[in-house]
Amino acid sequence: MDFFKKLFGGSGGSSDKSGLYFYVRPHTCQEVIRVRIDTTYDLTLSDDEASYYVVKSVRGTTYKCTRSAELTLTFDLNKHLKHSECMGGLLVTEADYQTWLDAQSAQPNP
């Protein structure tokens, strides 16, 4: 359970009750993008009405990261995460995201 909290930003100090955060690093990029999933508005009921799902396209914000990734998440009817898949990228931890942010702030601006 702690692994999922670390991977998906479990109790990362945010008071956002309907938001889940995921962290994606697109292939061939160093950038880590934080993706917010609103469990109230973003989830779609599947055709068989047995689960929810959401698909998000994730793209870097810098000119250095032109690749996009597709994040697909599946939830049960209680909106608990059951499965995650990231095509064109890699799911990483909140710590990886913070490390990337720290490295960006340490770089001098041209």
One Martini backbone bead per residue (centre of mass of N, CA, C, O) as a GRO file, in nm:
protein
  110
    1MET     BB    1   0.056   0.063  -0.020
    2ASP     BB    2   0.303   0.257  -0.005
    3PHE     BB    3   0.377   0.237  -0.300
    4PHE     BB    4   0.121   0.384  -0.409
    5LYS     BB    5   0.165   0.648  -0.256
    6LYS     BB    6   0.435   0.713  -0.394
    7LEU     BB    7   0.343   0.688  -0.693
    8PHE     BB    8   0.050   0.873  -0.641
    9GLY     BB    9   0.062   1.083  -0.401
   10GLY     BB   10  -0.104   1.030  -0.159
   11SER     BB   11   0.014   1.228   0.112
   12GLY     BB   12   0.145   1.519  -0.026
   13GLY     BB   13  -0.008   1.767   0.140
   14SER     BB   14  -0.284   1.757   0.013
   15SER     BB   15  -0.640   1.878   0.014
   16ASP     BB   16  -0.727   1.703  -0.233
   17LYS     BB   17  -1.001   1.493  -0.241
   18SER     BB   18  -1.055   1.441  -0.577
   19GLY     BB   19  -0.742   1.406  -0.616
   20LEU     BB   20  -0.506   1.249  -0.831
   21TYR     BB   21  -0.156   1.176  -0.855
   22PHE     BB   22   0.061   1.162  -1.136
   23TYR     BB   23   0.380   1.039  -1.278
   24VAL     BB   24   0.542   1.135  -1.590
   25ARG     BB   25   0.785   0.988  -1.823
   26PRO     BB   26   0.871   1.037  -2.117
   27HIS     BB   27   1.017   0.917  -2.364
   28THR     BB   28   1.327   1.079  -2.408
   29CYS     BB   29   1.285   1.220  -2.126
   30GLN     BB   30   1.334   1.413  -1.819
   31GLU     BB   31   1.064   1.493  -1.774
   32VAL     BB   32   0.816   1.551  -1.516
   33ILE     BB   33   0.468   1.490  -1.502
   34ARG     BB   34   0.186   1.621  -1.358
   35VAL     BB   35  -0.121   1.437  -1.291
   36ARG     BB   36  -0.464   1.511  -1.268
   37ILE     BB   37  -0.729   1.330  -1.107
   38ASP     BB   38  -1.076   1.356  -1.111
   39THR     BB   39  -1.306   1.150  -0.946
   40THR     BB   40  -1.567   1.318  -1.024
   41TYR     BB   41  -1.508   1.410  -1.355
   42ASP     BB   42  -1.300   1.206  -1.522
   43LEU     BB   43  -1.468   0.961  -1.497
   44THR     BB   44  -1.571   0.664  -1.678
   45LEU     BB   45  -1.811   0.456  -1.752
   46SER     BB   46  -1.833   0.158  -1.846
   47ASP     BB   47  -2.021  -0.039  -2.050
   48ASP     BB   48  -2.059  -0.266  -1.809
   49GLU     BB   49  -2.068  -0.111  -1.525
   50ALA     BB   50  -1.784  -0.222  -1.352
   51SER     BB   51  -1.626   0.052  -1.422
   52TYR     BB   52  -1.361   0.284  -1.444
   53TYR     BB   53  -1.216   0.545  -1.662
   54VAL     BB   54  -0.901   0.693  -1.792
   55VAL     BB   55  -0.763   0.919  -2.045
   56LYS     BB   56  -0.432   1.059  -2.083
   57SER     BB   57  -0.254   1.313  -2.222
   58VAL     BB   58   0.108   1.347  -2.218
   59ARG     BB   59   0.306   1.652  -2.208
   60GLY     BB   60   0.552   1.841  -2.230
   61THR     BB   61   0.671   2.188  -2.158
   62THR     BB   62   0.918   2.156  -2.331
   63TYR     BB   63   1.120   2.158  -2.615
   64LYS     BB   64   1.273   1.886  -2.523
   65CYS     BB   65   0.963   1.760  -2.497
   66THR     BB   66   0.786   1.601  -2.770
   67ARG     BB   67   0.672   1.374  -2.626
   68SER     BB   68   0.410   1.146  -2.572
   69ALA     BB   69   0.167   1.018  -2.342
   70GLU     BB   70  -0.046   0.742  -2.223
   71LEU     BB   71  -0.289   0.743  -1.968
   72THR     BB   72  -0.428   0.447  -1.812
   73LEU     BB   73  -0.717   0.411  -1.597
   74THR     BB   74  -0.852   0.183  -1.349
   75PHE     BB   75  -1.164   0.150  -1.174
   76ASP     BB   76  -1.372   0.094  -0.946
   77LEU     BB   77  -1.685   0.167  -0.812
   78ASN     BB   78  -1.511   0.312  -0.562
   79LYS     BB   79  -1.256   0.457  -0.694
   80HIS     BB   80  -1.031   0.240  -0.713
   81LEU     BB   81  -0.736   0.148  -0.806
   82LYS     BB   82  -0.647  -0.126  -1.044
   83HIS     BB   83  -0.513   0.013  -1.314
   84SER     BB   84  -0.203   0.081  -1.498
   85GLU     BB   85  -0.102   0.271  -1.800
   86CYS     BB   86   0.200   0.359  -2.002
   87MET     BB   87   0.226   0.499  -2.311
   88GLY     BB   88   0.533   0.645  -2.388
   89GLY     BB   89   0.602   0.581  -2.078
   90LEU     BB   90   0.657   0.652  -1.720
   91LEU     BB   91   0.591   0.567  -1.408
   92VAL     BB   92   0.644   0.768  -1.124
   93THR     BB   93   0.739   0.933  -0.853
   94GLU     BB   94   0.719   1.200  -0.649
   95ALA     BB   95   1.025   1.207  -0.597
   96ASP     BB   96   1.104   1.235  -0.895
   97TYR     BB   97   0.961   1.503  -0.935
   98GLN     BB   98   1.116   1.663  -0.717
   99THR     BB   99   1.396   1.618  -0.837
  100TRP     BB  100   1.337   1.762  -1.103
  101LEU     BB  101   1.260   2.036  -0.983
  102ASP     BB  102   1.529   2.087  -0.837
  103ALA     BB  103   1.703   2.082  -1.095
  104GLN     BB  104   1.564   2.326  -1.231
  105SER     BB  105   1.625   2.541  -1.002
  106ALA     BB  106   1.950   2.500  -1.029
  107GLN     BB  107   1.934   2.620  -1.297
  108PRO     BB  108   2.033   2.850  -1.502
  109ASN     BB  109   1.918   3.133  -1.653
  110PRO     BB  110   1.958   3.272  -1.980
   0.00000   0.00000   0.00000
